[in-house]
Amino acid sequence: MNIICITNGRIVDPSQNVDRVADLWIRGEQIVGIGPQPGLVASRTIDAAGMIVCPGLIDMHVHLREPGREEDETIATGSAAAIAGGITSIACMPNTDPPIDHQAAAEFVYLQAERAGSANVFPVGCVTMGRKGAELAEIGGLVEGGAVAFSDADVPVVSAEIMRRALEYCRMFDRPVLSHAEDLELTRGGIMHEGLESMRLGLRGMPAAAEEVAVHRDIELARLTGAQLHLLHLSTAEGVELVRRAKERGVRVSAATCPQYCFLTDRSLRSFDSNFKLNPPLRTEADVRAIINGLRDGTIDVLASDHSPHAPEKKLRELDQAPFGIVGLETLLPISVAALVAPGHLSWPQLIEKLTVQPGRILGIERGTLAAGADADVTIIDPTVEWTINVNAFASKSRNSPFHNRRVRGRAHAVIVGGEVKTPQF
């Protein structure tokens, strides 16, 4: 049996409160343990001196587009992009064509991911049939097919009654509902955050209230049902405060944000570059500060990429016609470092917690830990290497990133998935 010893690395495992220089041993597809393992002889040794050895990173908010929009991304290219970004597990959203709203669709994701042989891919099932908001999807069948959570992806569940029933059903199966919190009546036709910048640029705005109203509704429904609610890509100061108060009241709510929401502001749209067109939109400096504070005090549990690939010709349209979203799998780690670790907002263990054990816990998957007996998913990070982001070198099919040519620090040096070493291709 293949035995790997990762030596001399700084092992950071928030699930066990471990942060020390030691050896990590892997046998076959499982973690053996941290520190000396008498009787074991390594068949392969990896010297991680000066590097961080942590549980494999988990990105719980990824759009892979397959089936239906393979010109943007496929399960194979998306999972390869994950490996390039140091990510060993991804949860893929159900906004495919057809959507992941029945058992066979969830099983298809697993089969394609197995064929690709890169990162672990976990499907998220639709809350409603066809993501149309009219009737619940086949939640029981989707669970049988392996769905780890439920969401209508980048559209909200407009009906409060249907959202309530979805939370109740998902509670029966112990699965979270991942909510895109947006009041569509308030954002219709919007391009960017509504405020001084949108007025200056003459662009239709999307008010912060659109997120806040929806966050408040979903929190109250989670309180009513006792179900597990997870809020995707928080972007507003009041949204953070609503989650903070809900947690104090004991509501089963968790939240995520993306590195772009703690690094960029709506001023970026002065360039009229569609790679800064996101939903939710980039907000103000005050919102950025609130997002960072939410990450620091634990109100926001998770960092995720919201990887939203679009073929180049789609993003080259006029700003009002271009789709929302950016690719993020290959920049999740370095932009998180630039936004949070380098300025001293988060320590490395705090950052890694939001990229490993927390998303694993919310999704209910046995990932995000280096505990003995766990699946051997490991990321080795070089925290000091400096490099320049080049979208033309991405493993992803798409190139829609606002971070092209940005100089960054920190990168995955090696990735191990299920005990198999997969060297990222840059």
VOPAGU-2260 file (C-alpha; in pm, 1 decimal, decimal comma):
REM VOPAGU-2260
SITE   aa  ch    i         X         Y         Z
SITE  MET   A    0       0,0       0,0       0,0
SITE  ASN   A    1     123,2     348,2     -90,0
SITE  ILE   A    2     247,7     537,6     216,7
SITE  ILE   A    3     318,7     911,4     193,5
SITE  CYS   A    4     500,1    1116,5     453,4
SITE  ILE   A    5     479,6    1495,5     427,9
SITE  THR   A    6     772,3    1624,2     631,3
SITE  ASN   A    7     883,3    1955,1     785,3
SITE  GLY   A    8     560,4    2139,3     703,5
SITE  ARG   A    9     357,9    2368,5     927,1
SITE  ILE   A   10      47,1    2157,2     981,4
SITE  VAL   A   11    -261,6    2371,0    1025,4
SITE  ASP   A   12    -579,5    2177,5    1100,7
SITE  PRO   A   13    -849,9    2391,5    1264,5
SITE  SER   A   14   -1070,4    2085,5    1314,8
SITE  GLN   A   15    -821,8    1962,5    1576,0
SITE  ASN   A   16    -675,5    2300,1    1681,7
SITE  VAL   A   17    -340,7    2190,9    1539,6
SITE  ASP   A   18     -80,5    2445,7    1430,9
SITE  ARG   A   19     271,7    2312,3    1453,1
SITE  VAL   A   20     563,0    2186,8    1246,3
SITE  ALA   A   21     535,0    1809,2    1221,5
SITE  ASP   A   22     506,5    1518,7     979,5
SITE  LEU   A   23     178,0    1404,7     827,1
SITE  TRP   A   24     137,4    1038,8     734,3
SITE  ILE   A   25     -98,6     901,0     471,1
SITE  ARG   A   26    -161,0     533,6     397,1
SITE  GLY   A   27    -366,4     448,9      92,7
SITE  GLU   A   28    -670,4     673,2      85,5
SITE  GLN   A   29    -668,7     768,1     454,0
SITE  ILE   A   30    -485,4     991,8     698,0
SITE  VAL   A   31    -282,2     789,2     948,0
SITE  GLY   A   32    -194,7    1075,9    1178,4
SITE  ILE   A   33      25,5    1369,2    1267,6
SITE  GLY   A   34     368,8    1313,6    1417,9
SITE  PRO   A   35     583,2     998,5    1446,5
SITE  GLN   A   36     417,9     675,1    1334,0
SITE  PRO   A   37     635,8     382,8    1453,8
SITE  GLY   A   38     650,0      95,2    1212,3
SITE  LEU   A   39     551,8     294,1     905,3
SITE  VAL   A   40     797,6     330,4     618,5
SITE  ALA   A   41     722,9     592,0     355,8
SITE  SER   A   42     711,9     489,1      -7,9
SITE  ARG   A   43     708,3     859,2     -97,6
SITE  THR   A   44     830,3    1160,4      98,7
SITE  ILE   A   45     725,9    1518,6      28,7
SITE  ASP   A   46     940,9    1791,1     183,5
SITE  ALA   A   47     709,3    2077,3     284,8
SITE  ALA   A   48     967,8    2292,7     463,6
SITE  GLY   A   49     847,4    2653,1     476,6
SITE  MET   A   50     500,1    2550,7     361,0
SITE  ILE   A   51     157,2    2506,2     517,7
SITE  VAL   A   52       3,6    2158,9     519,6
SITE  CYS   A   53    -372,1    2171,0     574,4
SITE  PRO   A   54    -688,1    1974,5     500,1
SITE  GLY   A   55    -787,3    1986,6     135,5
SITE  LEU   A   56    -963,6    2313,6      61,8
SITE  ILE   A   57   -1340,5    2299,1       2,2
SITE  ASP   A   58   -1528,9    2541,5    -223,2
SITE  MET   A   59   -1899,1    2503,4    -155,8
SITE  HIS   A   60   -2025,1    2745,9    -421,5
SITE  VAL   A   61   -1920,5    2654,0    -775,7
SITE  HIS   A   62   -2103,1    2665,9   -1110,6
SITE  LEU   A   63   -1980,4    2393,6   -1347,4
SITE  ARG   A   64   -2236,8    2448,4   -1628,2
SITE  GLU   A   65   -2243,7    2082,8   -1742,5
SITE  PRO   A   66   -2480,0    1967,0   -1883,9
SITE  GLY   A   67   -2607,1    2234,0   -2121,7
SITE  ARG   A   68   -2345,4    2508,5   -2123,5
SITE  GLU   A   69   -2023,5    2323,1   -2189,4
SITE  GLU   A   70   -1887,8    2621,9   -2384,5
SITE  ASP   A   71   -1843,9    2793,6   -2045,8
SITE  GLU   A   72   -1718,4    2503,3   -1833,3
SITE  THR   A   73   -1739,1    2127,8   -1787,2
SITE  ILE   A   74   -1709,9    1908,0   -1482,8
SITE  ALA   A   75   -1367,1    1799,1   -1608,7
SITE  THR   A   76   -1230,5    2150,6   -1667,8
SITE  GLY   A   77   -1389,0    2290,1   -1352,1
SITE  SER   A   78   -1247,1    2017,5   -1131,5
SITE  ALA   A   79    -906,9    2066,0   -1297,0
SITE  ALA   A   80    -932,0    2437,7   -1216,2
SITE  ALA   A   81   -1007,7    2341,6    -857,2
SITE  ILE   A   82    -687,2    2138,6    -835,0
SITE  ALA   A   83    -492,4    2431,0    -982,6
SITE  GLY   A   84    -634,4    2646,0    -704,1
SITE  GLY   A   85    -547,1    2398,7    -429,7
SITE  ILE   A   86    -909,3    2288,9    -385,3
SITE  THR   A   87    -981,5    1920,0    -334,0
SITE  SER   A   88   -1362,6    1930,3    -303,9
SITE  ILE   A   89   -1628,4    2144,0    -468,9
SITE  ALA   A   90   -2005,7    2162,0    -439,8
SITE  CYS   A   91   -2157,9    2236,9    -780,6
SITE  MET   A   92   -2473,4    2440,5    -816,0
SITE  PRO   A   93   -2777,2    2304,1   -1003,8
SITE  ASN   A   94   -2822,1    2579,7   -1265,0
SITE  THR   A   95   -2743,9    2347,2   -1552,8
SITE  ASP   A   96   -2959,9    2261,9   -1854,0
SITE  PRO   A   97   -3147,5    2052,2   -1760,9
SITE  PRO   A   98   -3119,4    2151,0   -1393,6
SITE  ILE   A   99   -3021,2    1907,9   -1118,4
SITE  ASP   A  100   -3378,9    1855,3   -1002,2
SITE  HIS   A  101   -3401,0    1474,4   -1010,3
SITE  GLN   A  102   -3196,8    1176,9    -895,0
SITE  ALA   A  103   -3034,7    1086,6   -1227,0
SITE  ALA   A  104   -2902,9    1441,2   -1269,1
SITE  ALA   A  105   -2721,2    1424,7    -934,5
SITE  GLU   A  106   -2580,6    1081,9   -1019,6
SITE  PHE   A  107   -2455,4    1218,5   -1353,6
SITE  VAL   A  108   -2236,8    1471,1   -1168,1
SITE  TYR   A  109   -2070,7    1196,3    -966,6
SITE  LEU   A  110   -2009,3     986,3   -1277,2
SITE  GLN   A  111   -1854,3    1274,3   -1470,7
SITE  ALA   A  112   -1638,4    1373,2   -1175,8
SITE  GLU   A  113   -1515,7    1015,5   -1141,0
SITE  ARG   A  114   -1423,9    1010,2   -1510,2
SITE  ALA   A  115   -1238,5    1341,1   -1473,3
SITE  GLY   A  116   -1032,3    1206,5   -1183,4
SITE  SER   A  117    -947,5    1547,8   -1035,2
SITE  ALA   A  118   -1123,9    1707,4    -739,3
SITE  ASN   A  119   -1417,1    1560,4    -548,9
SITE  VAL   A  120   -1743,6    1703,0    -684,9
SITE  PHE   A  121   -2060,0    1705,5    -473,3
SITE  PRO   A  122   -2388,3    1801,2    -641,6
SITE  VAL   A  123   -2631,8    2052,8    -496,2
SITE  GLY   A  124   -2991,5    1972,6    -588,9
SITE  CYS   A  125   -3261,0    2218,8    -692,6
SITE  VAL   A  126   -3508,7    2342,5    -435,8
SITE  THR   A  127   -3781,5    2370,7    -701,7
SITE  MET   A  128   -3847,0    2191,0   -1027,8
SITE  GLY   A  129   -3657,8    2358,0   -1308,7
SITE  ARG   A  130   -3556,3    2634,2   -1064,5
SITE  LYS   A  131   -3888,0    2797,7   -1154,1
SITE  GLY   A  132   -4011,4    2843,7    -797,4
SITE  ALA   A  133   -4350,4    2682,0    -857,2
SITE  GLU   A  134   -4318,0    2336,5    -696,4
SITE  LEU   A  135   -4062,4    2150,9    -489,1
SITE  ALA   A  136   -3807,3    1934,0    -665,3
SITE  GLU   A  137   -3772,7    1562,0    -593,8
SITE  ILE   A  138   -3583,4    1621,7    -270,9
SITE  GLY   A  139   -3593,0    1261,2    -149,9
SITE  GLY   A  140   -3476,0    1128,7    -485,5
SITE  LEU   A  141   -3200,6    1388,0    -503,5
SITE  VAL   A  142   -3077,3    1280,9    -160,3
SITE  GLU   A  143   -3068,1     923,0    -289,2
SITE  GLY   A  144   -2867,3    1051,4    -586,7
SITE  GLY   A  145   -2612,2    1209,0    -355,1
SITE  ALA   A  146   -2718,5    1574,1    -329,6
SITE  VAL   A  147   -2546,4    1727,6     -27,3
SITE  ALA   A  148   -2755,9    2046,2     -16,2
SITE  PHE   A  149   -3038,7    2225,7    -195,4
SITE  SER   A  150   -3050,0    2559,1    -374,3
SITE  ASP   A  151   -3200,5    2726,4    -678,2
SITE  ALA   A  152   -2850,7    2862,9    -742,2
SITE  ASP   A  153   -2847,3    3219,6    -869,9
SITE  VAL   A  154   -3221,4    3279,4    -840,8
SITE  PRO   A  155   -3409,1    3316,4    -511,8
SITE  VAL   A  156   -3711,4    3112,8    -410,4
SITE  VAL   A  157   -3963,2    3395,0    -444,6
SITE  SER   A  158   -4254,6    3227,7    -265,1
SITE  ALA   A  159   -4219,3    3232,9     113,4
SITE  GLU   A  160   -4458,4    2937,1     135,2
SITE  ILE   A  161   -4246,5    2722,7     -96,9
SITE  MET   A  162   -3928,9    2827,3      83,9
SITE  ARG   A  163   -4088,1    2724,2     412,4
SITE  ARG   A  164   -4183,2    2381,3     275,4
SITE  ALA   A  165   -3835,7    2338,0     128,3
SITE  LEU   A  166   -3676,7    2407,6     465,8
SITE  GLU   A  167   -3913,9    2159,4     631,9
SITE  TYR   A  168   -3842,6    1884,8     379,7
SITE  CYS   A  169   -3467,4    1941,3     388,2
SITE  ARG   A  170   -3472,9    1926,5     767,4
SITE  MET   A  171   -3620,9    1576,5     738,9
SITE  PHE   A  172   -3317,0    1470,5     535,1
SITE  ASP   A  173   -3067,7    1676,1     740,4
SITE  ARG   A  174   -2961,4    1882,2     439,5
SITE  PRO   A  175   -2904,9    2259,3     431,7
SITE  VAL   A  176   -3084,0    2500,4     202,1
SITE  LEU   A  177   -2839,0    2737,1      32,3
SITE  SER   A  178   -3010,7    3068,8     -28,8
SITE  HIS   A  179   -2934,4    3331,4    -290,9
SITE  ALA   A  180   -3088,1    3620,7     -99,0
SITE  GLU   A  181   -3228,1    3873,4    -344,8
SITE  ASP   A  182   -3559,0    4055,8    -384,5
SITE  LEU   A  183   -3599,9    4050,2    -762,0
SITE  GLU   A  184   -3851,7    4334,3    -759,9
SITE  LEU   A  185   -3584,1    4563,7    -622,9
SITE  THR   A  186   -3301,7    4453,7    -854,6
SITE  ARG   A  187   -3483,1    4417,1   -1187,5
SITE  GLY   A  188   -3269,2    4569,7   -1462,6
SITE  GLY   A  189   -2987,3    4652,0   -1221,7
SITE  ILE   A  190   -2622,1    4638,5   -1320,7
SITE  MET   A  191   -2430,9    4746,3   -1009,3
SITE  HIS   A  192   -2479,4    4854,6    -647,9
SITE  GLU   A  193   -2726,1    5139,2    -609,0
SITE  GLY   A  194   -2551,8    5440,1    -463,7
SITE  LEU   A  195   -2333,0    5736,1    -540,7
SITE  GLU   A  196   -2124,7    5545,6    -797,2
SITE  SER   A  197   -2425,4    5414,4    -992,0
SITE  MET   A  198   -2569,6    5765,4   -1000,7
SITE  ARG   A  199   -2237,8    5908,0   -1119,4
SITE  LEU   A  200   -2203,4    5643,7   -1392,1
SITE  GLY   A  201   -2566,3    5657,8   -1499,3
SITE  LEU   A  202   -2614,4    5284,0   -1443,5
SITE  ARG   A  203   -2925,8    5126,1   -1295,1
SITE  GLY   A  204   -2859,2    5018,8    -938,7
SITE  MET   A  205   -2929,7    4715,7    -720,5
SITE  PRO   A  206   -2996,5    4840,3    -366,2
SITE  ALA   A  207   -2848,9    4679,2     -57,8
SITE  ALA   A  208   -3206,1    4645,8      69,5
SITE  ALA   A  209   -3268,3    4377,4    -195,6
SITE  GLU   A  210   -3029,8    4148,1     -11,8
SITE  GLU   A  211   -3130,9    4255,2     336,5
SITE  VAL   A  212   -3506,5    4200,4     286,9
SITE  ALA   A  213   -3444,2    3849,2     153,3
SITE  VAL   A  214   -3194,3    3762,8     428,3
SITE  HIS   A  215   -3445,0    3870,4     693,7
SITE  ARG   A  216   -3724,4    3660,5     539,1
SITE  ASP   A  217   -3515,1    3346,4     509,1
SITE  ILE   A  218   -3380,6    3378,4     862,8
SITE  GLU   A  219   -3734,0    3403,4     997,4
SITE  LEU   A  220   -3838,9    3096,5     799,5
SITE  ALA   A  221   -3537,3    2906,0     933,4
SITE  ARG   A  222   -3637,8    3006,9    1286,3
SITE  LEU   A  223   -3994,8    2892,1    1221,1
SITE  THR   A  224   -3895,5    2553,5    1078,8
SITE  GLY   A  225   -3579,9    2478,9    1278,4
SITE  ALA   A  226   -3408,2    2393,3     950,4
SITE  GLN   A  227   -3050,3    2463,1     848,7
SITE  LEU   A  228   -3019,0    2775,0     634,3
SITE  HIS   A  229   -2699,1    2880,3     461,8
SITE  LEU   A  230   -2678,3    3223,7     302,6
SITE  LEU   A  231   -2462,2    3245,6      -6,0
SITE  HIS   A  232   -2227,3    3535,1     -89,1
SITE  LEU   A  233   -2326,3    3796,0     170,0
SITE  SER   A  234   -2229,0    4142,3      47,0
SITE  THR   A  235   -2395,9    4403,3     270,3
SITE  ALA   A  236   -2328,2    4540,5     617,1
SITE  GLU   A  237   -2689,4    4497,8     727,5
SITE  GLY   A  238   -2693,7    4141,4     592,9
SITE  VAL   A  239   -2400,4    4060,1     820,5
SITE  GLU   A  240   -2574,9    4220,1    1117,5
SITE  LEU   A  241   -2894,3    4021,9    1052,3
SITE  VAL   A  242   -2696,8    3696,8    1055,7
SITE  ARG   A  243   -2512,3    3802,4    1370,7
SITE  ARG   A  244   -2837,6    3865,7    1556,2
SITE  ALA   A  245   -2993,9    3544,8    1424,4
SITE  LYS   A  246   -2704,5    3338,5    1557,2
SITE  GLU   A  247   -2740,1    3506,0    1896,5
SITE  ARG   A  248   -3105,5    3396,3    1895,3
SITE  GLY   A  249   -3008,3    3036,6    1821,1
SITE  VAL   A  250   -3134,2    3020,4    1462,2
SITE  ARG   A  251   -2965,3    2748,2    1256,5
SITE  VAL   A  252   -2808,0    2984,3    1006,4
SITE  SER   A  253   -2462,6    3000,6     850,9
SITE  ALA   A  254   -2323,7    3238,7     592,9
SITE  ALA   A  255   -2055,9    3270,2     329,9
SITE  THR   A  256   -1894,6    3549,4     138,3
SITE  CYS   A  257   -1643,4    3564,2    -144,9
SITE  PRO   A  258   -1298,5    3724,5    -147,5
SITE  GLN   A  259   -1412,5    3979,6    -404,4
SITE  TYR   A  260   -1660,6    4123,6    -152,7
SITE  CYS   A  261   -1382,4    4196,0      95,0
SITE  PHE   A  262   -1138,5    4326,5    -164,7
SITE  LEU   A  263   -1322,6    4526,7    -433,5
SITE  THR   A  264   -1584,2    4803,2    -425,3
SITE  ASP   A  265   -1839,5    4948,9    -664,6
SITE  ARG   A  266   -1577,7    5200,9    -774,3
SITE  SER   A  267   -1436,2    4922,1    -992,5
SITE  LEU   A  268   -1729,2    4973,3   -1231,0
SITE  ARG   A  269   -1581,9    5309,0   -1333,2
SITE  SER   A  270   -1388,3    5101,7   -1586,3
SITE  PHE   A  271   -1715,3    4970,5   -1737,8
SITE  ASP   A  272   -1540,0    4632,0   -1742,2
SITE  SER   A  273   -1797,3    4350,5   -1731,2
SITE  ASN   A  274   -1556,7    4140,6   -1525,8
SITE  PHE   A  275   -1659,2    4358,1   -1230,9
SITE  LYS   A  276   -2028,9    4292,0   -1291,6
SITE  LEU   A  277   -2142,3    4055,2   -1017,8
SITE  ASN   A  278   -2464,4    3950,4    -848,5
SITE  PRO   A  279   -2476,9    4046,4    -568,3
SITE  PRO   A  280   -2287,4    4350,5    -689,6
SITE  LEU   A  281   -1968,6    4493,7    -549,5
SITE  ARG   A  282   -2069,8    4725,7    -267,4
SITE  THR   A  283   -1920,4    5022,7     -78,9
SITE  GLU   A  284   -1613,7    5050,0     142,1
SITE  ALA   A  285   -1840,6    5044,8     447,4
SITE  ASP   A  286   -1987,5    4714,0     332,9
SITE  VAL   A  287   -1638,5    4574,3     273,7
SITE  ARG   A  288   -1539,4    4666,5     630,1
SITE  ALA   A  289   -1852,6    4499,5     766,0
SITE  ILE   A  290   -1786,4    4182,3     565,0
SITE  ILE   A  291   -1430,5    4166,9     700,2
SITE  ASN   A  292   -1554,5    4218,5    1056,2
SITE  GLY   A  293   -1809,3    3942,4    1002,0
SITE  LEU   A  294   -1532,2    3707,6     896,7
SITE  ARG   A  295   -1319,2    3805,6    1194,0
SITE  ASP   A  296   -1586,9    3750,7    1459,4
SITE  GLY   A  297   -1723,2    3430,1    1305,3
SITE  THR   A  298   -2056,8    3569,5    1188,3
SITE  ILE   A  299   -1952,9    3465,4     836,8
SITE  ASP   A  300   -1849,4    3100,7     848,4
SITE  VAL   A  301   -1720,9    3031,6     498,5
SITE  LEU   A  302   -1523,6    3176,9     210,7
SITE  ALA   A  303   -1625,9    3046,5    -131,8
SITE  SER   A  304   -1548,5    3148,5    -487,7
SITE  ASP   A  305   -1893,8    3164,5    -650,9
SITE  HIS   A  306   -1703,9    3041,4    -958,4
SITE  SER   A  307   -1925,9    3160,7   -1246,8
SITE  PRO   A  308   -1757,2    3090,0   -1581,6
SITE  HIS   A  309   -1877,4    3254,8   -1901,5
SITE  ALA   A  310   -1729,3    3206,2   -2247,2
SITE  PRO   A  311   -1529,8    3515,6   -2356,1
SITE  GLU   A  312   -1778,2    3624,5   -2622,0
SITE  LYS   A  313   -2052,1    3651,8   -2359,8
SITE  LYS   A  314   -1855,2    3883,4   -2132,5
SITE  LEU   A  315   -1751,9    4098,8   -2431,3
SITE  ARG   A  316   -2107,4    4224,2   -2475,4
SITE  GLU   A  317   -2218,5    4570,5   -2366,0
SITE  LEU   A  318   -2217,6    4604,2   -1989,1
SITE  ASP   A  319   -2596,0    4591,5   -1958,8
SITE  GLN   A  320   -2608,0    4276,2   -2175,2
SITE  ALA   A  321   -2310,8    4088,5   -2028,6
SITE  PRO   A  322   -2390,8    3815,6   -1775,0
SITE  PHE   A  323   -2309,0    3847,8   -1406,3
SITE  GLY   A  324   -2020,1    3659,5   -1248,4
SITE  ILE   A  325   -1649,4    3581,3   -1248,6
SITE  VAL   A  326   -1433,6    3270,5   -1237,6
SITE  GLY   A  327   -1282,5    3211,2    -897,1
SITE  LEU   A  328   -1151,4    2860,6    -837,2
SITE  GLU   A  329    -794,1    2949,1    -928,4
SITE  THR   A  330    -794,0    3280,8    -742,9
SITE  LEU   A  331    -988,1    3190,3    -426,2
SITE  LEU   A  332    -674,9    3127,9    -221,5
SITE  PRO   A  333    -444,5    3412,2    -335,8
SITE  ILE   A  334    -716,1    3679,9    -331,1
SITE  SER   A  335    -827,7    3564,2      14,8
SITE  VAL   A  336    -466,5    3597,3     127,4
SITE  ALA   A  337    -436,5    3943,2     -27,2
SITE  ALA   A  338    -765,6    4064,5     118,8
SITE  LEU   A  339    -752,9    3903,9     460,8
SITE  VAL   A  340    -420,1    3752,7     567,4
SITE  ALA   A  341    -176,1    4011,0     430,4
SITE  PRO   A  342    -354,4    4308,0     598,3
SITE  GLY   A  343    -379,1    4111,3     925,7
SITE  HIS   A  344    -756,7    4067,6     933,4
SITE  LEU   A  345    -731,1    3687,0     958,7
SITE  SER   A  346    -451,3    3452,3    1057,6
SITE  TRP   A  347    -365,7    3154,0     840,9
SITE  PRO   A  348    -551,2    2912,8    1076,2
SITE  GLN   A  349    -859,1    3137,0    1067,2
SITE  LEU   A  350    -852,2    3153,7     687,9
SITE  ILE   A  351    -803,6    2779,1     653,2
SITE  GLU   A  352   -1093,9    2714,5     890,9
SITE  LYS   A  353   -1326,6    2903,3     654,9
SITE  LEU   A  354   -1197,3    2702,3     358,7
SITE  THR   A  355   -1200,1    2355,1     514,9
SITE  VAL   A  356   -1379,7    2241,7     829,7
SITE  GLN   A  357   -1661,4    2496,9     813,6
SITE  PRO   A  358   -1783,8    2423,0     458,9
SITE  GLY   A  359   -1738,1    2051,5     530,8
SITE  ARG   A  360   -1953,1    2081,1     841,8
SITE  ILE   A  361   -2229,9    2276,1     667,5
SITE  LEU   A  362   -2244,9    2034,5     373,7
SITE  GLY   A  363   -2225,0    1731,8     602,2
SITE  ILE   A  364   -1938,4    1578,5     406,7
SITE  GLU   A  365   -1650,6    1396,6     572,5
SITE  ARG   A  366   -1389,0    1639,3     451,0
SITE  GLY   A  367   -1192,6    1932,4     592,1
SITE  THR   A  368    -988,4    1752,4     857,2
SITE  LEU   A  369    -654,4    1576,1     900,0
SITE  ALA   A  370    -785,1    1354,1    1180,3
SITE  ALA   A  371    -671,7     992,0    1180,8
SITE  GLY   A  372    -894,7     784,1     954,0
SITE  ALA   A  373   -1017,6    1079,5     748,3
SITE  ASP   A  374   -1004,9    1077,3     370,0
SITE  ALA   A  375    -656,7    1175,7     256,9
SITE  ASP   A  376    -741,4    1512,2     101,8
SITE  VAL   A  377    -453,7    1752,4     167,6
SITE  THR   A  378    -343,3    2089,2      32,6
SITE  ILE   A  379      18,3    2202,9      61,6
SITE  ILE   A  380      43,8    2581,5      35,3
SITE  ASP   A  381     352,1    2789,0     -33,1
SITE  PRO   A  382     255,9    3107,7     156,4
SITE  THR   A  383     548,7    3319,0      35,0
SITE  VAL   A  384     568,3    3252,2    -338,0
SITE  GLU   A  385     488,5    3558,3    -546,6
SITE  TRP   A  386     322,8    3522,9    -884,6
SITE  THR   A  387     108,4    3707,0   -1134,9
SITE  ILE   A  388    -244,1    3592,0   -1212,5
SITE  ASN   A  389    -272,4    3511,1   -1582,7
SITE  VAL   A  390    -620,0    3417,8   -1701,0
SITE  ASN   A  391    -475,2    3272,3   -2020,7
SITE  ALA   A  392    -306,3    3002,3   -1814,4
SITE  PHE   A  393    -623,8    2899,6   -1630,1
SITE  ALA   A  394    -735,8    2537,4   -1636,2
SITE  SER   A  395   -1092,3    2670,5   -1649,7
SITE  LYS   A  396   -1248,4    2708,9   -1992,6
SITE  SER   A  397   -1341,7    3068,8   -1915,0
SITE  ARG   A  398   -1131,9    3380,1   -1851,6
SITE  ASN   A  399   -1374,5    3624,0   -1688,9
SITE  SER   A  400   -1164,7    3737,5   -1393,4
SITE  PRO   A  401   -1112,1    4093,4   -1267,9
SITE  PHE   A  402    -775,4    3989,2   -1125,1
SITE  HIS   A  403    -581,6    3936,1   -1448,0
SITE  ASN   A  404    -222,5    4062,6   -1420,5
SITE  ARG   A  405    -256,2    4119,5   -1044,4
SITE  ARG   A  406      57,1    4037,4    -845,2
SITE  VAL   A  407     -27,7    3807,7    -552,5
SITE  ARG   A  408     139,7    3598,8    -284,1
SITE  GLY   A  409      55,4    3240,0    -185,0
SITE  ARG   A  410     -26,6    2939,1    -398,8
SITE  ALA   A  411     -95,7    2567,5    -375,9
SITE  HIS   A  412     229,4    2373,6    -413,6
SITE  ALA   A  413      75,3    2025,8    -421,0
SITE  VAL   A  414    -267,3    1871,0    -378,3
SITE  ILE   A  415    -355,3    1522,5    -257,4
SITE  VAL   A  416    -701,9    1381,0    -328,5
SITE  GLY   A  417    -790,1    1044,0    -180,8
SITE  GLY   A  418    -423,5     969,5    -121,4
SITE  GLU   A  419    -325,5    1048,0    -481,6
SITE  VAL   A  420     -80,4    1333,0    -540,7
SITE  LYS   A  421    -202,3    1576,8    -803,7
SITE  THR   A  422      49,4    1850,1    -883,6
SITE  PRO   A  423    -130,9    2168,1    -991,3
SITE  GLN   A  424     -65,0    2269,7   -1350,3
SITE  PHE   A  425       3,9    2641,6   -1386,5
